[in-house]
Amino acid sequence: MHAYHAILDSETKTFLALGTNPGVLVQVHECTPGTLLYMMVNRPVYKNGFPLEHSDPATYPEYVWSWKDRTVTRQDTPPSPALRATSALAVLKMKAFTRIANKISRSRMKLDTGVEMAETVLRLKRDEASRFKESGYDESRIFEFPYLMQFAEYSGIPYSAIADDILLAARMDEEVLVKTEISRVKYVELVQRAKTVADVEKYMLEFDNFDGANTRVRMAA
């Protein structure tokens, strides 16, 4: 069973948002004044199902969480319109942060080789290629650059061409990372500052038009 984390109103302890991604809930909490963040609200009491697990998020403010015995109870009196509005905004921000993270992650997947330590190897290759180029492609020092040397011997491509290919691939990868990181930072900040549901919906519509699929496949070198 998933561990559920909750954003609660600090005064009434009513539920405002509920999710399974702790990082996303932290983001929501940080931009929702007057709230508390409690982790794993379904444990250890609710082992076979959490009362709000399949509930309509619009009903979250109708429930109160007890820190003392870690249980959920339904209120006898309906929540205020202000509390419902705060909950609706928190729930939508949670969905927005999740959507941003998922789309940015998908955009970067084409840079993943699927091999352990690949990022370390690529960083070392890029460093070698940069130093070799700075040396004026001095082949008398090639033993200082084992990755370049091995790949050139395997492929039959000149050392200088290998170095240039590695640096070109690195620049293209960095362009993808820069593009996606700018978009991530921009829309996370916009959602954080949003004061209304309409604002969040507008920003997400803009974000959906971000061309995250326009990335490249890493070059062989």
N, C-alpha and C positions, 0 to 999 in steps of 0.2 A: 504494500500500500504506500502511496506517495506520502511524503512529509509535507504538510500544508503550513504556510506562513501567512500571517494576517496583519493588515493595517487596521488599527482600532482607533476610534475617537478617544482622546485622552481623558475626557470627562466622564462619558457614559459607558466606555468600554464596549460600545457597539461595533459591529463589523462594518468596515468600509470597503475593504478589498481583500481578496483571498487568492493565493496562487502557490505554485510549487517551485518557482524559480527564485531563490533567495536574493540574487543580484538585482533582479527586476523589482522585487518588493522593496529593497533598500533604496533604489532610485525613486520609487513612488513616495516612500516615507520622507525622503529628504526634501521633496518639493510639495509636501502636503502639511501645512502648519497645523498644530494642535492634534497630532496623531502619535500613536505608539506603534512600534513594530515588535511583534512577538513571533518567534520562530517555532515551528513544529507544534502548532496549537492542537493538533489531533493526537499527540502522544503525551503520556502513555495510555490515556483513558480510552480513546476510540481506536481500537485495534482492527475492527472489522467494517469500518465505514464511518465517515465523518458526516455529521448532520447537514453541513452546507456543501458537501461534495458535488451534488448535482443540482443545487438550487440556482434559481434565476438570480444573477447578481443584483438585480433591482430589489431583492428581498434581504440582502445582507444587513442593512441597518435595522431590521426587525429582530436581530439576534444579538445577544450579549455574551461576552466571554468572561469567565471567572478565572482570574489568575490563581486564586487560592486552590481551587480543586480542578482547574483546567477543564471545565465543562462549558457547554453551550446551552443557553436557554432562550426561549422566545419571549419577547417583551409583551406585556399586556396592553401597553399603550403604543400607538403608532409613532414612529420616529418623526421628527420635525422635517418640513420641506428642506430646510437648510442642510440637515444631516443627509438626506437623500441626495441632494445636489452634490455635496462633497463626495459621497460614495460613488456617484455616477462618474464624476470627473476622475477619481482615483482609479476606478476600474478601467476607464478608457485609457488613461495614461499607462496603466499596466500593460494593456494590449498593445499600445503604441510602442513602448519600449521593447516589448518582445518582438514586434514586427520589424523594428529597426535592426535589432541584433540579428535576427534570422536572415534578413535580406543582405545585410553587410557580410555576414558569414558565408552565405551562398556565393556572393560576388567574389570572395577571396578563395573559394574552394579550388579554382583552377590553378592556383599557385601552389597547391599542396601536392607533393610528389607521392605521398602515402608511404614514405620510407622513414624509419626511425633515424633521428639525428640529421635529416636532410637539410634543415635550416642551418645547422652548424657547418655542414660541409659546404653549402652554397656560400655562406659568409666567408669561409676560409678561401674558397676559390675566387671570390670577388676580391678579397684582400690581395691574394697572389697576383691576380690579373692587374690590379691597380699598381702594385709595386713593380711588376715586370714592365709595365708601360712606362712608369716613371723612370725606370733604369735606361730607357731608350731601347727597349726590347733586347737587352744585352744577353745573348744566348750563352755567353761564357759563365753566366751566373744561374743557369737554368736549374741546377741542383738545389737552389734555394726555393724553387717553386715546384714541389713534387706533384701537385694536382695538374698543373699545366703540362709538366713533362710527361706524366703517365697518359693523359688524354691525347696529347699530340702523338705519342708513340703508337697508341692504339688506333687513332683515326687517320694518321698520315697527314694531318693538317698542320701547317706551320705554327710555331709557338705564338707568333704575333697575331695570327688570325684567331687562334683559340682565345687569347687574352681579350681581343676586341669583341668576340662573340659573347664571352662571359659578361663583360661590362655592359654590352648592349642589352642582354637579357636582364641584368640587374636593374638597369635604368627603366626598362619596360615594366618590370615587377613593381618597382617603386612608384611608378605612375599610377598603377592600379591601387596601391595602398594609400597613396596621397589622395586620390580621387574619392575612395570609399571612406577614408578617415575624415575628410572635410565634410562629407555628407552626414556621417554618423554624428560628429560633434555638433553640426548645425541643427539637425533635427532633434537630437536629444535635448539641446538647450531650449529650442522652441517649445517642445512638449513640457519641459520642466517649468517654463515660465507661463504656460497657458493658464488662463483663468476660467475658461468656459469649455464645455463639451464641443461647442461649435469651432472654437479655436483649434482644438486637437484634431478634429475631423478635417479642417482645412489643411493643417500641416501634413497630415497623413496622406491626403490626396496629392499634395505636392511631392511628398516623398515617394509615392508609388510611381511617379513619373521619372524618378531618378533611374538612369540606365545602368543598373548594377550588373546587368548581364554582359555589358560591353567590356569584357576582360579578355586577356590573352592566355594562351597555353604556354607554359614555360618552355624555353628552348632547350634542346638536348644538352648543350654544354652547361 
